[in-house]
């Protein structure tokens, strides 16, 4: 299996200011050795590292890890979307190991930040470099903006992290999530990660995960979905054991070819990493 969404962080290498407001379990360093132990325990052969801080020093750190550890297949790195000249500088000859770009857009006060003119220029540069752009969508407005981007930048591949944060308890929020997810999935240049799906304070239940995964497969199809552990964030929602047991069990109920797509095929294709 390929873990399509793995973080590590080391405060000697970057600040990770958002951790000041995060659950206490997440505030300490979460280092590569721990991540590799987790991957091996749960049957993942390799992983895609995903940025967790908006600094170029963290980008350098992740690429160092990719260069020295074969099980880290590539990195979705931070580049400042609001500074397209800097993005262009880094993408003219992309460093080895860069397989995508992401910003922590969900942490910004302005939910429409990603629609800015400079950000749009950077998105075009990322697309020209043949790299996908990961998008975190925790609010309905974030999902709406991803739909706008996907329609207006049809040559750019967009990766929706964590299935756009589904509402697990039903009601109007769940109906809106499904509606928006369907609109996003209608754009052929979008794919999504089945990762980071939690109930309030803990792992999703087996029924909740089965329902969310069923919706995702119905809307995107398995060839546009990939599995990610969201480690170490998952440790604050019941732990890796509980969250991955629920996730992998639900995936294991799919047809064999569907399982293959979610476990390896989609991530290998989208991020250009070996299976």
C-alpha positions in Angstrom: 0.0 0.0 0.0 0.9 3.6 -0.5 0.0 6.0 2.3 -1.0 9.1 0.3 -1.1 11.5 3.3 1.7 11.3 6.0 3.2 14.1 8.1 6.3 14.4 10.1 7.4 17.4 12.1 10.5 18.4 13.9 10.6 21.7 15.7 14.3 22.0 15.0 13.5 22.4 11.3 10.4 24.5 11.3 8.1 26.4 13.7 4.6 24.7 13.2 2.9 27.6 14.8 -0.5 26.1 14.4 0.4 23.4 16.9 0.1 25.9 19.7 -3.7 25.5 19.4 -3.7 21.8 18.5 -4.4 18.9 20.9 -1.6 18.3 23.3 -0.8 14.9 21.8 0.3 16.6 18.6 2.5 19.3 20.0 5.6 17.2 20.4 7.9 16.3 17.5 6.7 13.4 15.4 9.8 12.1 13.7 10.5 9.9 10.7 11.4 6.8 12.7 8.0 6.8 14.3 6.3 7.3 11.0 8.2 4.4 9.5 7.3 2.1 12.4 3.6 3.0 11.9 3.8 2.3 8.1 5.4 -1.1 8.6 2.9 -2.1 11.3 -0.1 -1.3 9.1 1.2 -2.8 5.8 2.2 0.4 4.0 5.2 -0.1 1.7 5.8 3.6 1.2 4.3 7.0 1.8 3.8 10.5 0.4 5.0 13.1 2.8 2.7 16.1 3.1 3.7 19.6 4.3 2.6 20.6 7.7 4.1 24.1 7.9 4.2 27.1 5.6 7.9 27.6 5.5 10.5 26.8 2.8 12.7 25.3 5.5 10.1 22.6 6.1 10.0 22.0 2.3 13.8 21.5 2.4 13.4 19.1 5.4 10.8 16.9 3.6 12.9 16.7 0.5 15.9 15.6 2.6 13.8 12.8 4.0 12.7 11.7 0.5 16.3 11.7 -0.7 17.5 9.5 2.2 14.6 7.1 2.9 13.2 5.1 0.0 10.0 4.4 1.8 9.2 8.1 1.6 8.2 8.1 -2.1 7.8 11.9 -2.5 6.7 15.1 -0.9 3.8 17.4 -1.3 5.6 20.6 -0.3 4.8 24.1 0.6 5.5 26.9 -1.9 4.1 30.4 -1.3 1.1 30.6 -3.7 0.8 34.3 -3.0 4.3 34.8 -4.5 4.3 33.4 -8.0 7.8 34.5 -8.8 9.1 32.4 -5.9 6.9 29.5 -7.1 8.3 29.9 -10.6 11.9 29.9 -9.2 11.3 26.6 -7.4 9.5 25.0 -10.3 11.8 25.9 -13.2 13.9 22.9 -12.2 11.9 21.2 -9.4 13.9 19.6 -6.7 14.0 15.8 -6.8 11.2 14.4 -4.7 8.6 17.1 -5.2 5.4 15.4 -6.2 2.8 18.1 -5.4 2.2 21.4 -3.7 0.0 22.4 -0.8 -0.8 25.4 1.4 -2.6 25.5 4.8 -5.4 27.4 3.2 -8.0 26.2 5.8 -6.1 28.0 8.5 -6.3 31.4 6.8 -8.8 34.0 8.1 -10.0 34.7 4.6 -11.6 31.5 3.2 -11.4 33.0 -0.3 -7.7 33.6 -0.1 -6.9 30.8 -2.7 -8.9 32.7 -5.3 -6.5 35.7 -5.3 -4.9 36.7 -8.6 -1.4 35.9 -7.5 -2.5 32.5 -6.2 -4.1 31.8 -9.6 -0.9 32.6 -11.3 0.9 30.1 -9.0 -1.7 27.5 -9.8 -1.1 27.9 -13.5 2.7 27.5 -12.8 2.1 24.3 -10.8 -0.1 22.9 -13.6 2.5 23.7 -16.2 5.1 21.8 -14.1 2.8 18.8 -14.2 2.2 18.8 -10.4 -1.1 18.3 -8.5 -2.3 20.8 -5.9 -3.6 19.5 -2.6 -6.4 21.5 -1.2 -7.7 21.3 2.4 -11.4 22.1 2.6 -12.8 22.2 6.1 -15.7 24.6 5.4 -18.4 24.6 2.8 -16.9 27.8 1.4 -13.6 26.0 0.9 -15.3 23.3 -1.1 -17.1 25.9 -3.1 -13.8 27.5 -4.0 -12.2 24.3 -5.0 -15.1 23.8 -7.4 -14.4 27.2 -8.9 -10.7 26.5 -9.3 -11.3 23.1 -10.8 -13.7 24.6 -13.4 -11.5 27.6 -14.2 -8.1 25.7 -14.3 -9.1 22.5 -16.2 -5.5 21.5 -16.9 -4.5 21.5 -13.2 -5.1 18.3 -11.1 -6.6 19.2 -7.7 -6.4 16.7 -4.8 -9.1 17.1 -2.2 -7.7 16.2 1.2 -9.7 14.2 3.7 -12.7 14.0 1.3 -13.5 17.7 2.2 -14.2 17.0 5.8 -17.5 15.1 5.7 -20.2 15.7 8.4 -20.6 12.3 9.9 -23.7 12.9 12.0 -26.2 13.5 9.2 -28.5 16.5 8.8 -28.1 19.5 6.7 -24.3 19.7 6.9 -24.0 16.1 5.6 -26.5 16.8 2.8 -24.5 19.9 1.8 -21.2 17.9 1.9 -22.5 15.3 -0.4 -23.9 17.9 -2.8 -20.7 19.8 -2.9 -18.6 16.6 -3.2 -20.7 15.5 -6.2 -20.1 18.9 -7.9 -16.3 18.6 -7.3 -16.3 15.0 -8.5 -18.1 16.1 -11.7 -14.8 17.9 -12.6 -12.5 15.3 -14.2 -9.4 17.1 -13.0 -10.2 16.3 -9.3 -9.2 13.4 -7.1 -9.7 12.9 -3.4 -8.0 11.3 -0.4 -9.9 9.0 2.0 -8.0 10.2 5.0 -8.4 12.3 8.1 -12.1 11.3 8.6 -12.9 11.6 12.3 -15.9 11.9 14.6 -16.0 14.4 17.4 -12.9 13.6 19.4 -12.4 10.1 18.1 -12.4 7.8 15.2 -15.3 7.4 12.9 -17.5 4.4 13.6 -17.5 1.5 11.1 -20.9 2.5 9.8 -19.9 6.1 9.4 -16.7 5.2 7.5 -18.5 2.7 5.3 -21.1 5.3 4.4 -18.6 8.0 3.7 -16.5 5.7 1.6 -19.5 4.4 -0.3 -20.4 8.0 -1.2 -16.9 8.7 -2.3 -16.7 5.6 -4.5 -20.1 6.4 -6.0 -19.2 10.0 -6.9 -15.5 9.8 -7.8 -15.0 6.1 -8.7 -12.2 4.2 -7.2 -9.6 5.3 -9.7 -9.9 8.9 -8.4 -9.6 7.9 -4.7 -6.5 7.2 -2.5 -6.0 6.1 1.1 -4.0 8.1 3.6 -3.3 7.6 7.3 -3.2 11.3 8.2 -0.5 10.3 10.8 0.2 11.8 13.3 -3.0 13.8 13.4 -4.9 10.6 13.8 -3.2 10.0 17.1 -5.3 12.8 18.6 -8.6 11.1 17.4 -8.3 7.8 19.1 -4.9 6.8 17.8 -3.5 5.2 14.7 -4.7 1.7 15.7 -8.3 2.7 16.0 -8.6 5.1 13.0 -6.7 2.8 10.6 -8.6 -0.3 11.7 -11.9 1.4 10.7 -10.5 2.9 7.5 -8.8 -0.2 6.2 -11.7 -2.4 7.2 -14.0 -0.3 5.1 -11.7 -0.4 2.1 -11.3 -4.1 2.5 -15.0 -4.5 1.8 -14.7 -3.1 -1.7 -14.2 -5.2 -4.8 -10.6 -6.3 -5.3 -9.9 -3.9 -8.2 -11.4 -1.1 -6.3 -9.2 -1.9 -3.3 -6.1 -1.9 -5.6 -7.0 1.6 -6.9 -7.4 3.1 -3.4 -4.4 1.3 -1.9 -1.9 1.9 -4.6 -3.0 2.8 -8.1 -4.4 6.3 -7.7 -1.6 7.6 -5.6 1.0 6.1 -7.9 -0.6 7.8 -10.9 -1.4 11.2 -9.4 1.9 11.7 -7.6 4.1 9.7 -10.0 5.5 7.4 -7.4 6.3 3.7 -7.8 3.9 1.0 -6.7 
